[in-house]
Amino acid sequence: MAGMTKTQLVRHLAEKLETNNKTVATFLEHLTDTAIKETKKNGVFIVPGLGRLVKAHRKARMGRNPQTGEPIQIKAKTVVKFRVAKAAKDAIAPKK
């Protein structure tokens, strides 16, 4: 099952907000640019009610080549994670 495409999302939001597709597309582009810049600069960007983008440092570690089983050194690197807000998590997958 595929999710919404960008075009479908733009159309849906434009309809809900009673505005044109171009305005919504521009807003989404600015939101994306802001999220990337803020996460890069401050290490975190929060989308209220949805979650947060977090820049994290992953330490160097030993891994294993899955084909040969040979141990290999994996370098340290910076990764980006998305942490879902509790309200969104509870709405999507409520506890039983």
CNS distance restraints for C-alpha pairs under 8 A (distance, minus, plus):
assign (resid   4 and name CA) (resid   8 and name CA) 5.79 0.50 0.50
assign (resid   4 and name CA) (resid   9 and name CA) 6.05 0.50 0.50
assign (resid   5 and name CA) (resid   9 and name CA) 6.15 0.50 0.50
assign (resid   6 and name CA) (resid  10 and name CA) 6.11 0.50 0.50
assign (resid   7 and name CA) (resid  11 and name CA) 6.19 0.50 0.50
assign (resid   8 and name CA) (resid  12 and name CA) 6.03 0.50 0.50
assign (resid   9 and name CA) (resid  13 and name CA) 6.12 0.50 0.50
assign (resid  10 and name CA) (resid  14 and name CA) 5.99 0.50 0.50
assign (resid  10 and name CA) (resid  21 and name CA) 5.91 0.50 0.50
assign (resid  10 and name CA) (resid  24 and name CA) 5.87 0.50 0.50
assign (resid  10 and name CA) (resid  25 and name CA) 5.95 0.50 0.50
assign (resid  11 and name CA) (resid  15 and name CA) 6.11 0.50 0.50
assign (resid  11 and name CA) (resid  21 and name CA) 5.97 0.50 0.50
assign (resid  12 and name CA) (resid  16 and name CA) 6.24 0.50 0.50
assign (resid  13 and name CA) (resid  17 and name CA) 5.96 0.50 0.50
assign (resid  13 and name CA) (resid  24 and name CA) 6.87 0.50 0.50
assign (resid  14 and name CA) (resid  18 and name CA) 5.62 0.50 0.50
assign (resid  14 and name CA) (resid  19 and name CA) 4.98 0.50 0.50
assign (resid  14 and name CA) (resid  20 and name CA) 5.47 0.50 0.50
assign (resid  14 and name CA) (resid  21 and name CA) 5.45 0.50 0.50
assign (resid  14 and name CA) (resid  23 and name CA) 7.91 0.50 0.50
assign (resid  14 and name CA) (resid  24 and name CA) 6.04 0.50 0.50
assign (resid  15 and name CA) (resid  19 and name CA) 6.63 0.50 0.50
assign (resid  15 and name CA) (resid  20 and name CA) 7.81 0.50 0.50
assign (resid  19 and name CA) (resid  23 and name CA) 7.03 0.50 0.50
assign (resid  19 and name CA) (resid  24 and name CA) 7.59 0.50 0.50
assign (resid  20 and name CA) (resid  24 and name CA) 6.77 0.50 0.50
assign (resid  21 and name CA) (resid  25 and name CA) 6.05 0.50 0.50
assign (resid  22 and name CA) (resid  26 and name CA) 6.08 0.50 0.50
assign (resid  23 and name CA) (resid  27 and name CA) 6.19 0.50 0.50
assign (resid  24 and name CA) (resid  28 and name CA) 6.21 0.50 0.50
assign (resid  25 and name CA) (resid  29 and name CA) 6.25 0.50 0.50
assign (resid  26 and name CA) (resid  30 and name CA) 6.23 0.50 0.50
assign (resid  27 and name CA) (resid  31 and name CA) 6.09 0.50 0.50
assign (resid  28 and name CA) (resid  32 and name CA) 6.12 0.50 0.50
assign (resid  29 and name CA) (resid  33 and name CA) 6.17 0.50 0.50
assign (resid  30 and name CA) (resid  34 and name CA) 5.99 0.50 0.50
assign (resid  31 and name CA) (resid  35 and name CA) 6.05 0.50 0.50
assign (resid  32 and name CA) (resid  36 and name CA) 6.23 0.50 0.50
assign (resid  33 and name CA) (resid  37 and name CA) 6.18 0.50 0.50
assign (resid  34 and name CA) (resid  38 and name CA) 5.94 0.50 0.50
assign (resid  35 and name CA) (resid  39 and name CA) 5.97 0.50 0.50
assign (resid  35 and name CA) (resid  45 and name CA) 5.73 0.50 0.50
assign (resid  35 and name CA) (resid  53 and name CA) 7.64 0.50 0.50
assign (resid  36 and name CA) (resid  40 and name CA) 6.07 0.50 0.50
assign (resid  37 and name CA) (resid  41 and name CA) 6.04 0.50 0.50
assign (resid  38 and name CA) (resid  42 and name CA) 5.58 0.50 0.50
assign (resid  38 and name CA) (resid  43 and name CA) 7.03 0.50 0.50
assign (resid  38 and name CA) (resid  44 and name CA) 6.61 0.50 0.50
assign (resid  38 and name CA) (resid  45 and name CA) 5.88 0.50 0.50
assign (resid  39 and name CA) (resid  43 and name CA) 4.51 0.50 0.50
assign (resid  39 and name CA) (resid  44 and name CA) 4.51 0.50 0.50
assign (resid  39 and name CA) (resid  45 and name CA) 5.26 0.50 0.50
assign (resid  39 and name CA) (resid  53 and name CA) 6.58 0.50 0.50
assign (resid  39 and name CA) (resid  54 and name CA) 6.47 0.50 0.50
assign (resid  39 and name CA) (resid  55 and name CA) 6.31 0.50 0.50
assign (resid  40 and name CA) (resid  44 and name CA) 7.71 0.50 0.50
assign (resid  40 and name CA) (resid  55 and name CA) 7.13 0.50 0.50
assign (resid  43 and name CA) (resid  54 and name CA) 5.69 0.50 0.50
assign (resid  43 and name CA) (resid  55 and name CA) 4.79 0.50 0.50
assign (resid  43 and name CA) (resid  56 and name CA) 7.51 0.50 0.50
assign (resid  44 and name CA) (resid  52 and name CA) 6.67 0.50 0.50
assign (resid  44 and name CA) (resid  53 and name CA) 5.49 0.50 0.50
assign (resid  44 and name CA) (resid  54 and name CA) 4.51 0.50 0.50
assign (resid  44 and name CA) (resid  55 and name CA) 6.25 0.50 0.50
assign (resid  45 and name CA) (resid  52 and name CA) 5.43 0.50 0.50
assign (resid  45 and name CA) (resid  53 and name CA) 5.12 0.50 0.50
assign (resid  45 and name CA) (resid  54 and name CA) 6.71 0.50 0.50
assign (resid  46 and name CA) (resid  51 and name CA) 6.01 0.50 0.50
assign (resid  46 and name CA) (resid  52 and name CA) 4.24 0.50 0.50
assign (resid  46 and name CA) (resid  53 and name CA) 6.47 0.50 0.50
assign (resid  47 and name CA) (resid  51 and name CA) 5.39 0.50 0.50
assign (resid  47 and name CA) (resid  52 and name CA) 5.82 0.50 0.50
assign (resid  48 and name CA) (resid  85 and name CA) 7.94 0.50 0.50
assign (resid  49 and name CA) (resid  85 and name CA) 6.07 0.50 0.50
assign (resid  49 and name CA) (resid  87 and name CA) 6.35 0.50 0.50
assign (resid  49 and name CA) (resid  88 and name CA) 6.30 0.50 0.50
assign (resid  50 and name CA) (resid  84 and name CA) 6.04 0.50 0.50
assign (resid  50 and name CA) (resid  85 and name CA) 5.25 0.50 0.50
assign (resid  50 and name CA) (resid  87 and name CA) 7.59 0.50 0.50
assign (resid  50 and name CA) (resid  88 and name CA) 5.65 0.50 0.50
assign (resid  51 and name CA) (resid  82 and name CA) 6.89 0.50 0.50
assign (resid  51 and name CA) (resid  83 and name CA) 5.43 0.50 0.50
assign (resid  51 and name CA) (resid  84 and name CA) 4.19 0.50 0.50
assign (resid  51 and name CA) (resid  85 and name CA) 4.25 0.50 0.50
assign (resid  51 and name CA) (resid  88 and name CA) 7.72 0.50 0.50
assign (resid  52 and name CA) (resid  82 and name CA) 5.65 0.50 0.50
assign (resid  52 and name CA) (resid  83 and name CA) 5.29 0.50 0.50
assign (resid  52 and name CA) (resid  84 and name CA) 6.58 0.50 0.50
assign (resid  52 and name CA) (resid  85 and name CA) 7.29 0.50 0.50
assign (resid  53 and name CA) (resid  80 and name CA) 6.81 0.50 0.50
assign (resid  53 and name CA) (resid  81 and name CA) 5.81 0.50 0.50
assign (resid  53 and name CA) (resid  82 and name CA) 4.61 0.50 0.50
assign (resid  53 and name CA) (resid  83 and name CA) 6.51 0.50 0.50
assign (resid  54 and name CA) (resid  80 and name CA) 5.67 0.50 0.50
assign (resid  54 and name CA) (resid  81 and name CA) 5.23 0.50 0.50
assign (resid  54 and name CA) (resid  82 and name CA) 6.19 0.50 0.50
assign (resid  54 and name CA) (resid  83 and name CA) 7.41 0.50 0.50
assign (resid  55 and name CA) (resid  78 and name CA) 6.91 0.50 0.50
assign (resid  55 and name CA) (resid  79 and name CA) 5.91 0.50 0.50
assign (resid  55 and name CA) (resid  80 and name CA) 4.61 0.50 0.50
assign (resid  55 and name CA) (resid  81 and name CA) 6.46 0.50 0.50
assign (resid  56 and name CA) (resid  78 and name CA) 5.71 0.50 0.50
assign (resid  56 and name CA) (resid  79 and name CA) 5.36 0.50 0.50
assign (resid  56 and name CA) (resid  80 and name CA) 6.06 0.50 0.50
assign (resid  56 and name CA) (resid  81 and name CA) 7.23 0.50 0.50
assign (resid  57 and name CA) (resid  76 and name CA) 7.37 0.50 0.50
assign (resid  57 and name CA) (resid  77 and name CA) 5.93 0.50 0.50
assign (resid  57 and name CA) (resid  78 and name CA) 4.48 0.50 0.50
assign (resid  57 and name CA) (resid  79 and name CA) 6.21 0.50 0.50
assign (resid  58 and name CA) (resid  76 and name CA) 5.54 0.50 0.50
assign (resid  58 and name CA) (resid  77 and name CA) 5.33 0.50 0.50
assign (resid  58 and name CA) (resid  78 and name CA) 5.93 0.50 0.50
assign (resid  58 and name CA) (resid  79 and name CA) 6.87 0.50 0.50
assign (resid  59 and name CA) (resid  75 and name CA) 7.34 0.50 0.50
assign (resid  59 and name CA) (resid  76 and name CA) 4.53 0.50 0.50
assign (resid  59 and name CA) (resid  77 and name CA) 6.78 0.50 0.50
assign (resid  60 and name CA) (resid  73 and name CA) 7.35 0.50 0.50
assign (resid  60 and name CA) (resid  74 and name CA) 5.57 0.50 0.50
assign (resid  60 and name CA) (resid  75 and name CA) 4.60 0.50 0.50
assign (resid  60 and name CA) (resid  76 and name CA) 3.98 0.50 0.50
assign (resid  60 and name CA) (resid  77 and name CA) 7.52 0.50 0.50
assign (resid  61 and name CA) (resid  73 and name CA) 6.06 0.50 0.50
assign (resid  61 and name CA) (resid  74 and name CA) 5.29 0.50 0.50
assign (resid  61 and name CA) (resid  75 and name CA) 6.82 0.50 0.50
assign (resid  61 and name CA) (resid  76 and name CA) 7.41 0.50 0.50
assign (resid  62 and name CA) (resid  71 and name CA) 6.68 0.50 0.50
assign (resid  62 and name CA) (resid  72 and name CA) 5.78 0.50 0.50
assign (resid  62 and name CA) (resid  73 and name CA) 4.71 0.50 0.50
assign (resid  62 and name CA) (resid  74 and name CA) 5.81 0.50 0.50
assign (resid  63 and name CA) (resid  71 and name CA) 5.69 0.50 0.50
assign (resid  63 and name CA) (resid  72 and name CA) 5.18 0.50 0.50
assign (resid  63 and name CA) (resid  73 and name CA) 6.04 0.50 0.50
assign (resid  63 and name CA) (resid  74 and name CA) 6.22 0.50 0.50
assign (resid  64 and name CA) (resid  69 and name CA) 5.62 0.50 0.50
assign (resid  64 and name CA) (resid  70 and name CA) 5.55 0.50 0.50
assign (resid  64 and name CA) (resid  71 and name CA) 4.38 0.50 0.50
assign (resid  64 and name CA) (resid  72 and name CA) 5.53 0.50 0.50
assign (resid  65 and name CA) (resid  69 and name CA) 5.04 0.50 0.50
assign (resid  65 and name CA) (resid  70 and name CA) 5.26 0.50 0.50
assign (resid  65 and name CA) (resid  71 and name CA) 6.27 0.50 0.50
assign (resid  65 and name CA) (resid  72 and name CA) 6.63 0.50 0.50
assign (resid  66 and name CA) (resid  70 and name CA) 7.77 0.50 0.50
assign (resid  84 and name CA) (resid  88 and name CA) 6.66 0.50 0.50
assign (resid  84 and name CA) (resid  89 and name CA) 6.32 0.50 0.50
assign (resid  85 and name CA) (resid  89 and name CA) 6.16 0.50 0.50
assign (resid  86 and name CA) (resid  90 and name CA) 6.01 0.50 0.50
assign (resid  87 and name CA) (resid  91 and name CA) 6.16 0.50 0.50
assign (resid  88 and name CA) (resid  92 and name CA) 6.12 0.50 0.50
assign (resid  89 and name CA) (resid  93 and name CA) 5.80 0.50 0.50
assign (resid  89 and name CA) (resid  94 and name CA) 7.17 0.50 0.50
assign (resid  90 and name CA) (resid  94 and name CA) 4.46 0.50 0.50
assign (resid  90 and name CA) (resid  95 and name CA) 6.95 0.50 0.50
